Amino acid sequence: MIYFNPENRMDNIKDKFGDSIDNELLNFINTKLELYKKLSDDKVNVMFKTMWFYDIYDRMARGIAR
């Protein structure tokens, strides 16, 4: 955040800060959307849920820690 610099005007710093936050939020959304798209593929979705289920089942119902 090199724009937090006493030589810059507060309005300019605030604008740049706002732009940076917006960029990070967009990056966050894009990353999560990409993950969602991958996990909603039929084959991947079934495999993901199956693996997750058996992991939790082993720990909770069978008492097996991994």
C-alpha positions as CSV (number, residue, x, y, z in Angstrom):
1,M,0.0,0.0,0.0
2,I,2.6,2.4,-1.1
3,Y,-0.1,5.0,-1.8
4,F,-0.4,5.6,1.9
5,N,2.2,8.2,1.6
6,P,2.2,11.6,3.3
7,E,3.1,13.2,-0.1
8,N,-0.2,12.0,-1.6
9,R,-3.5,13.9,-0.9
10,M,-6.0,12.1,1.3
11,D,-8.6,12.1,-1.4
12,N,-6.2,10.4,-3.8
13,I,-5.2,7.8,-1.2
14,K,-8.8,7.1,-0.4
15,D,-9.7,6.6,-4.1
16,K,-6.7,4.3,-4.6
17,F,-7.6,2.4,-1.4
18,G,-11.2,2.0,-2.7
19,D,-10.0,0.7,-6.1
20,S,-7.7,-1.8,-4.3
21,I,-10.6,-3.1,-2.2
22,D,-12.8,-3.4,-5.2
23,N,-10.1,-5.4,-7.1
24,E,-9.6,-7.7,-4.2
25,L,-13.4,-8.3,-3.9
26,L,-13.6,-9.0,-7.6
27,N,-10.7,-11.4,-7.4
28,F,-12.4,-13.2,-4.4
29,I,-15.6,-13.6,-6.3
30,N,-13.9,-14.8,-9.5
31,T,-11.9,-17.4,-7.5
32,K,-15.0,-18.7,-5.6
33,L,-17.0,-18.7,-8.9
34,E,-14.3,-20.8,-10.5
35,L,-14.4,-23.3,-7.6
36,Y,-18.2,-23.4,-7.7
37,K,-18.1,-24.2,-11.5
38,K,-15.6,-27.0,-10.9
39,L,-17.5,-28.5,-8.0
40,S,-20.9,-28.3,-9.8
41,D,-19.7,-30.6,-12.6
42,D,-21.7,-33.8,-12.2
43,K,-18.8,-36.2,-11.9
44,V,-16.7,-33.9,-9.7
45,N,-19.8,-33.1,-7.5
46,V,-20.6,-36.8,-6.8
47,M,-16.9,-37.6,-6.1
48,F,-16.5,-34.5,-3.8
49,K,-19.6,-35.3,-1.8
50,T,-18.8,-39.0,-1.6
51,M,-15.3,-38.3,-0.3
52,W,-16.4,-35.7,2.1
53,F,-19.2,-37.9,3.4
54,Y,-17.0,-40.9,4.1
55,D,-14.4,-38.7,5.8
56,I,-17.0,-37.3,8.2
57,Y,-18.7,-40.7,8.6
58,D,-15.4,-42.3,9.6
59,R,-14.7,-39.6,12.2
60,M,-18.2,-39.2,13.6
61,A,-19.9,-42.6,13.3
62,R,-16.9,-44.9,13.4
63,G,-14.6,-42.9,15.6
64,I,-11.7,-43.1,13.1
65,A,-9.4,-40.1,13.2
66,R,-7.3,-39.3,10.1
